[in-house]
């Protein structure tokens, strides 16, 4: 999965925040995660993504979208639906998904 900060436009836009606790072992997760990130970034309205995972398997992925229609299209994409099913069956002990509209965004500490 790509590391680093996503380059995003000025708000407003949407974020899909996916927090998860992985099961033990890769079981094909790494390859699927890379493929889903690449596919998501190709979808109309996807603005970028950021992802991190700790050694104990807890991870957070933030995917950014232009609007709710783009989020729904990604949620229902056939290949993504297949990955969601596998995630529920073998890759995640637990997950939380939250969708929010970003009204303001800041960065720093450049220029302190």
C-alpha positions in Angstrom: 0.0 0.0 0.0 1.2 3.5 -0.8 2.6 5.5 2.1 2.4 9.2 2.7 0.0 12.0 2.6 -2.6 12.3 -0.1 -2.6 15.5 -2.2 -6.1 16.9 -1.9 -8.1 19.8 -3.3 -9.5 22.5 -1.0 -12.6 21.3 0.9 -15.4 20.5 0.8 -14.9 16.8 0.0 -15.7 13.5 1.8 -13.6 11.0 3.7 -14.3 7.4 4.2 -12.4 6.4 7.4 -11.9 2.6 7.7 -10.4 1.4 10.9 -9.7 -2.3 11.3 -8.1 -5.0 13.3 -6.6 -7.7 11.1 -6.7 -11.5 11.7 -3.4 -13.4 12.0 -1.5 -14.2 8.8 -1.6 -12.5 5.4 -4.0 -14.9 3.7 -3.8 -12.9 0.5 -4.6 -9.6 2.2 -1.5 -7.7 1.1 -2.0 -8.3 -2.6 -5.8 -7.5 -2.4 -5.2 -4.3 -0.4 -2.7 -3.1 -3.0 -5.1 -4.0 -5.8 -8.0 -2.3 -4.1 -6.0 0.9 -3.5 -5.0 1.0 -7.2 -8.5 0.4 -8.3 -10.0 2.9 -5.9 -7.7 5.6 -7.2 -8.9 5.0 -10.7 -12.5 5.6 -9.8 -14.2 8.8 -10.9 -14.4 11.1 -7.9 -11.7 9.4 -5.8 -9.3 12.1 -4.7 -6.7 10.0 -2.9 -6.0 7.8 0.0 -3.8 7.4 3.1 -3.2 4.2 5.0 -1.2 2.9 8.0 -1.1 -0.3 9.9 0.6 -1.1 13.2 2.6 -4.4 13.8 -0.3 -5.7 15.9 -2.7 -5.5 12.9 -4.6 -2.3 13.7 -5.0 -0.1 10.7 -6.6 3.0 9.4 -7.3 3.9 5.8 -8.8 7.2 4.8 -10.1 7.4 1.3 -11.2 10.8 0.0 -14.0 11.4 -2.5 -15.5 14.4 -4.3 -19.1 13.5 -3.4 -21.4 10.9 -1.9 -22.2 9.5 -5.4 -18.6 8.6 -5.9 -18.5 6.9 -2.5 -21.6 4.8 -3.3 -20.2 3.9 -6.7 -17.0 2.6 -5.1 -18.9 0.8 -2.4 -20.8 -1.1 -5.1 -18.0 -1.7 -7.5 -18.0 -5.5 -8.4 -14.4 -6.1 -7.5 -14.6 -4.1 -4.3 -17.7 -6.1 -3.3 -15.7 -9.3 -3.6 -12.9 -7.8 -1.5 -15.4 -6.7 1.1 -16.8 -10.3 1.4 -13.3 -11.8 1.8 -12.5 -9.1 4.4 -15.5 -10.2 6.5 -14.8 -13.9 6.0 -11.0 -14.0 6.6 -9.1 -10.7 7.0 -10.8 -8.6 9.8 -11.5 -9.5 13.4 -13.4 -6.2 13.6 -13.8 -2.9 11.6 -15.5 0.4 11.8 -16.4 2.5 8.8 -17.2 6.2 9.1 -18.1 8.7 6.3 -17.8 12.4 6.9 -17.8 15.7 4.9 -14.6 17.6 5.3 -15.4 21.3 5.7 -11.9 22.5 6.7 -8.4 21.1 6.4 -5.1 22.2 7.8 -1.5 21.1 7.5 1.8 22.0 9.1 4.0 22.7 10.9 5.9 24.4 8.0 6.4 28.1 8.7 6.3 27.9 12.5 
